[in-house]
Amino acid sequence: MVNFIDLKFYDSTSSLGGAIDTGDPIQTATPNNLFINFQRSELIGGSTKYKCFYIKNESAEDMANFKIWISKGTPLDYTFINFGFDNQASPFDGAVEFDGTNDYIDCTNDATLWSKSLTKFSFAVWIYPTAGWDTNSRVIVSHGGTASSSFRLYISPTTTGRVIFEIKDSGGTVYTARTNSLVLNEWNHVICSYDNSLPNKNVRIYVAGVLGDTTANLTSAINLSATLTLADATTDFKGYIKDFKFWDDQSINETESVELFSTNELANSAPAYHLQFGERTGSTTKDVVTKTKVATLTNGASWKLSAQTIADTFTEPDVYNDTWYVSQEIPRSFKLKSGNYVPIWVKVHADDPEAKGVLDDFGIFTINFDITATGTGSGGTGGTGGGTGGNTGGTGTTDYKIAFAGDWGNTGDTTDVINMMKNQNYDLIIGVGDNAYDDSSASSWTSKFSTFQSKFESAFGNHEYEESGGISPYKNFFGYSKTYNSFRFQNCLILILDSNDDKSGVDLDEQRVWAKAELDKYVADTNVVWRIAVMHHPWFGEGAKHSENEFDQVQKFHKLFTDYDVNFIYTGHNHHWQRSHGTSYNSADPTAPNVVDGSTPYTRTDSGLIHIVSGTGGHDGPGSLYTNSDDAAFWAYRNKSNNGVHELVASNTGKTLTGRFRNVDNDVFDTFTITA
């Protein structure tokens, strides 16, 4: 059994990427300085520094479904820590290198996929070409070469930027789609699609989600028994390939092409075949859909494992998908093969608006990891400049308490709520938005709540956007790079969304795609027992001060969340307490949900979601709280007379949650339980 003690952390020889320094291990569960010869006191306000370190699997077994993330982050004001994975040695998809001569990947002659009668099909692939338009037709994907009923994707031998998708019918007539937007020495996402049921332009190609040119109208099915290859034995692609997907019964349209390029998956359609290239060693790679189909690296096709280097600590490295992850943001899981390592970049940024000059060197952050399939996570401690730790997940969960509230303000009533939360010693506090309002500055609000900063997460309310200082002070306080995110806490997956759909840069439709992708990551993860979503604007509540379903959030999320067993949605905006029964989506009247679980104790597996409004953080006193919504059958409880929070208290190693409202006098209301 793989264990966390088999996971080793190493410095790089130069601290700037490059070779792994196996003589300089970073010890687990002890304070460490990842930034050797990298003093944080050198960080002047506005500056950013980078450093590379490595994770290596020193066990005899593969680590499957491995996850890594940084915990809440440094307690230093105006200092932020992010991490990203090496672009050329990605732990997610890997990459296979082709020398441009005769090397390729043999995906076999599969009668259930490409070697059958196809009336519609699609494939998608990431490519990093290093040669093109050099008189060679450099083949990227080939099924049957140039034979009748074949298809292939190749780089034009003469026209700069051109990549061509070609299909031949049974008589040898050629049908093509093309685009001139391919770029050398960069990662390009290419999708090819065919559908003979379309009346015209049914042979299509997309690069970076953008449709290329075509007039092709092929009406027949294609049917050829032949091996499918990535690259080719005679006219070879030169560069790198990763993440190949094939659909044997679906054509991809323009909307789906954008979704696939943006999220690397389709929400409503999984591929029939998918090479992630997660092995990163050996001469074969397996399709992750069936886990039985094997493709072979042939004639010198090889894994790309060399880590990049940077010129100095101020030079930004290339990271996978141009993504720097913020604290508690957990990327997709990946496989770390026995004996292999993954390079990881850490970014430290000093954002000091008060121009205090240099920073001290005593901030602490913790690196966490999960081994969900072949091992058991284990707790650890933080370190100066970096440390290591673990997450015990669902099987090792300790009891915990979470408080949810918002619409805080900065009043005496707010102070009463803060004092109650201190007294209750919650393990996690989650805000539903609306922090300082216009009656107090963001700096005084963040100062007031600084005691909770290390265990405080929050959605964004409309007032954060309306204040003169905007959302930046709050993003800095919470350490966020964007206004929505997900994170793991104990055995909970928590999604925080930005429901301000009318604000610049906020799009709930895009967040729905993102939320589905986040839920998909953990759909089979037994360490995730509870799924909780948070946003500012309420779903239900006709007759209350603020409108229900203001941005069609019910239509966008209710069914999605119940399909993925999300148990709770927490909101605010209306300054009162309200809780629904377990409800399912009512397509005929979305704001009148169906009650599917009407009384405590509730059960996690029922197809219902409990909607909770907890907008009583202190902006208004008990005598000024908002009118309750109209009575309806789906409401279990409504209250407009108390300031306080809604809490979830875990027991039975996290398998039972007790939910209740708690006021500033520690009186509790509306107690219910839900069991896994």
Steps between C-alpha positions, in 0.01 A plus 500: 500500500634841403528729802580867545848408629581382144444852371826697498549872445823623343662828416623564146872535441472866411167588665399616151374169362723258315640187657366354823740519793448164671767598751278779634173343619234719658380316809129424543302611806774737620570869449694559179620792300424424137663829414862426577704801389166665435434738788146631512637813659628580151141529380413865458134592461380413150772243429466127425748214533496141375664175608481138385486189716413137430274226627626146448328165554759277663267206560489184286137579408337768289317780678166522323256790539760711675407858593706789635401844617613783726306567817356832608830678445734741663370714787718790388297797382513567126703186424360226277625154412394305191625191324496358150624190318778502244355556154738257328471229765132525586377249758151507352536384142872455454642551155660271241788635292538429126827564315343561159645193328293184535383472860132468587247356748321185383141511630417163332233404250196523727178366349289660774630852441656637179496176300123477466237679293506861614229751414622747760811515715735751659845511653691762697871529575753742647808547280822699536649506148864598463509465120252579223452644151844360407390299188400206722136404562555434870229255610347544847223236490460232235245226439584323177736766368378606155289190423133519408275543809797630701532812709801694621614827655820654371699823476511661157837463325495857364244739653608659829261433787293249304384169648264277300237239592444264205246222438478279190182325398488144369576622147806698606346848475664736750302723739692748714470768767789727586614793709804727486522565874744230610804638685844341527668458839176543693230264620208493254164331563360340182156342455387313188138403444282329237121454484337382177154600627591869470381651169827688437842571647502168679879451503627745761818605675544727802818646647471656847121462469479702177342343190717484190402515132309223326253445218510122525173310486569127528179296509625143542628304793868419505605146579863388500680232697836660580729598784460847645827677580606822661772631266606267218767250401605684184392864522540582862374775726783676685434632852282381786151348532284456808142426597339324200122443511278316248118497476361226272140627485508876552582805295617808688327829425631855547364543852643167610836580342534807721400298806747222415783746440423695820442210740664206319176303515137502389243523777250273327722259310795290607734372227500134403881496506744721689879491522613719790863382473515481878753215505802720418719190482518177297397445138121476535210716616143394584163644405354633826140433396519120482841471670569202271580643157877542458686737267871455430773761466682388183828572320634735765192694610590586859369658817575866554637523853762773497402786728539853374730755660468876542768766484457636854255505789309792347434323166155344476503134388251344261247299697239250387196669342639836616342427838633613837297333774400698808490362852257212551428481126548135407597408142398176333653184636783333311709186509852510639680188378741311719841665484372804308494862608299812422647854491290763676544875495419720799428870458526750785356844436521807723214742450560780750276800429639682803855474358648367821811394314624150571325207666623272773580131450263337745185428300376141504310302242429129472503267202227235522454182301253217456562146380147377452537179303817326617587655831391692805561867559654606826502827688803725510618836621591819323847638450672831466464585135343160440418168654323177428182346627206285412125468495346204672192515280179314562644197675702690760281804556500657844194681633473864391278809509431741211321835529323668207391865504530825311362850452743587779542877510721655768267573791458405863277214384784382277729497803245290689501243220881498491518444877255212477706338220816537710322336790384210281851457353380396154747305288389682185297816435339559161353834401210539261606852393432867573781595735572864590223673301527871428483597866851382583826446318630163386814548710306535824288198410802282421661615823187407692497150351878444496477260793320255267711556188675162505167312505271739310368449144233707330276562204478854360189713547375791297632755752861390447464614138320822594755634750746761381793261554328217312572134557882518516532549878289190557685290243820598679354417842383156391799433275284450191606551140138480384158531660397134486688191606472154652683338785504189716439519873504173693247282314327797332533637149401865509421707189494878535337681209465866407131561431545867400415417142450865405852603603793531260681172450243288685320236294283239672481288185878467497495421872247226437745331262775546758282368785412187306867439430582539871221260598614251236845485659357354820202304372661167594712626790381322815695750711248767397183440699338845501469749215414861587449800271505867600393817317363838603161532328213281628330243283157511665307753706209676331379797704833571672680832454735374228370304203534124477687338211626838378746354247320173416737320737235238572473402132878499465593302810215320680478188286876494446558503875244232580639282219838518674364454855570854618335508842483871587490838327575794731401856402445842657393841360174484694581579864317221677512124561314258274538129429325273254427130517690274262388616156537397138476714188153589374541576129141622474554760775867521603440721806243255641722194547370151566535371855667158492607474865268676741630439851807430709697277502586558135719264300787603275402276210150641452467705182432817695700812577451716810499877429612721791496879529734625774521878455514601865868585551432836662434771241149530646398438858223254593236772481597600147536166325319442173147374456474125463398363164146379441410172661538200269495124542871464429606724793593318820591809707495884480624753758562878493576564866860390559856577397734206471607217273389171360729219611576146390645280772656169394491188715542126448832563315326743269220268394231701686445875478284696743374826354357790699485878529693646795447855625738733684370375836584141400135403476437247221205473261372254240725203577510218244734213414607349171682168474727354235 
